[in-house]
Amino acid sequence: MRSRQSLLLLALLAFAGCTLLYLRNQASYGPGVSSPHSPVDETPGRKDAPVTAPTIPSPPRTPASHPVWQLISDAEKDYRAMLGRQSKTLEEAVAEYRRRYGIPPPPNFDKWYDFAKKKNVQLIDEYDSIQHSLNPFWGLKPKTIRARAQEALGFDANNLIGALIRNGAVKKIDGGGEWQMDATVGMMKGFIKYLPDMDLCFNIHDEPRVVVPFDDMTRLMKTAMEVKKPAAKAVVDARNSWSKRPSDLSDGSRFADVRKTRFNVYAHQPTWTESRISCPPDSPARADLEDGPKVDNFASYAVGELGFVSNQTAFSDICQSPSFSETFGFFERPNAFNIVHDLFPVFSQSKISSYSDILYPSPWYWAGKVPYTESDDMPWPQKEDKFWWRGSTTGGFSRDGGWRRQHRQHVVQKVNAGDQAKILVNNGEGNEEHWEVKSVPRSEFKEIMDISFSHVGQCDPGDCDAQREFFDIKKNAKQTEAWSYKYLLDMDGNAFSGRFYAFLKSRSLVYKLAVFREWHNEWLRPWVHFIPLSLRGDEWVEAVRWFAGEPSGKKEAERLALQGREWADKALRNEDLEVWFFRLLLEYGRLIDDDREIIGYTTPSLSTSKSTPAV
């Protein structure tokens, strides 16, 4: 008996030890935190489904593995699970929608589903960011949203493209460049007949436009989530049709003539104070009211002493990183800044986390403004083992030495500095790995780093001259030159980088430094399709060295490059942008419908059918 008790005690101790090890491991490499204003939920809905296998299986992660290896392993596990749980039928898609959001899908959801299936879209359920963008608008009356769109479009200096949709067609569009207006109409052509009448406001600036104070946003969200959406959830048999055009909506032949605007212009001025007003009062961005160096919530997005990005959403959350106020160009002096503090329905191609613009797929991508040509690329073995970037000093306007506080200049200066860099060295014995931080001269990696400016602009004459003197400006490079290198850097400029999709479609491995968020943040996965980088930059050298120098890293580099390319060919086609835009506009159409709480799509199997009278 005593022997059995001893064995049972040993078994319990072993189980407890394994549980503690697992929990510690999960805490070290977990998804981090999400903020109330973040457009992407860090805990997406899950459902039981078979998990698809990777193209090339990776060895299992161990606690002693290199951090990059561990991040790749974790990310691919989540990615494969996400692919495996996608809905296979309309009924499943409706049920999943209700499970995630608690209300029925918008009218014509079945038309959207058919459109998505015909376009062979890979992801049927991953649209949480649409809900996060639109949720605050449930706190406003539909009539208020419509009136604000008309107000915004009626003042010419607001710099918005206005698209007036009437009777399933764009009756009027004006206010921007011809290419952007043509592309916007082209994106809607295949589904516009299923949309209700609406006025759409598209931002023509790179920079976002709407930032709402935290207190106002809190009240809007309380109304939305505790009153309006529960009312929609309570409806048993929703009506699958739009309401008639409201009387306050014009016939679409012209824009209203508005003589004043709530948008204010602060071009070439610091914007941090404006940008953080939507952050929670106890967040790092607002908690410290003193001037001087700021302390970021580094643990929310990074792992290890070098700070590899483990959570891209948390990294791009400016409320967690007040140091961005002194290191990111948008906060130093944006090239354009025309903002409103009330919740206006402005559609933008990218935005900062604290802003409330409605994200939509960029016409820039749809129009192929930066194309990728297969014949110009080359196989992986023929590419040079270099980390490459060429670009301009965009990202902000430089005045009085402000370029020293902008992100692109920070990256180019740090990569080419003559100081010490941190790497990880394996001091394990035999087959055991034990990675430790080591400081080495940055010059030891000079041969694999080719990061330089090729143009200086967006600056006063004195600041332009200072940058030309400080940096080693290279000659302009054609887009095709990038395909000669294995490792490509893509980073934000004034807003999102328009080269990203072309880079992903190439046979090179893409590194991404992005604070601006785009529509595709749920569809493109860090450490699966690209390598995320922080703005702090302690991990930059090691993030390149491991892939370029370690045997296991070299294999992973080629595999990830081709995996990102394969996914881009499946999920970043024009058809994918159209499907995402279609779903967004259906959701927006419901928002501005006076009957929004009682309309929606319900499959016959899920609805309460009305009895058929006897004949």
Secondary structure, DSSP 8 states (H G I E B T S, - for coil): -HHHHHHHHHHHHHHHHHHHHHHHHHHHTS-----TT-SS-SS-----------SS------TTS-HHHHHHHHHHHHHHHHHHT---SHHHHHHHHHHHHSS---TTHHHHHHHHHHTT-S-SS--HHHHHHHGGGGGS-HHHHHHHHHHHHTSGGG-EEEEEEETTEEEEEESS-HHHHHHHHHHHTTTGGGS-SEEEEEE-SSS--B---HHHHHHHHHHIIIIIHHHHHT-SS-B-S-----TTS--SSS----S--S-EE-TTS--HHHHGGGS-TTSHHHH--SSS-----GGGTEETTTTEES-HHHHT-GGG-GGGGGT-HHHH--S--EEBSS---EEES-B-TT---EE---HHHHTTSS---GGG---GGGSEEEEEEEEES-SS-B-TTGGGGSHHHHHHHHHT-SSEEEEEEE---TT---EEEEEEEGGGGGGGEEEEEEE--SB-HHHHHHHHHHS-------GGGGGGEEEEEEE-SSSS-TTHHHHHHSSSEEEEE--SB-GGGGTS-BTTTBEE--SS-TTHHHHHHHHHHSHHHHHHHHHHHHHHHHHHHHHSSHHHHHHHHHHHHHHHHHHT-TTTTTB----TTTS--------
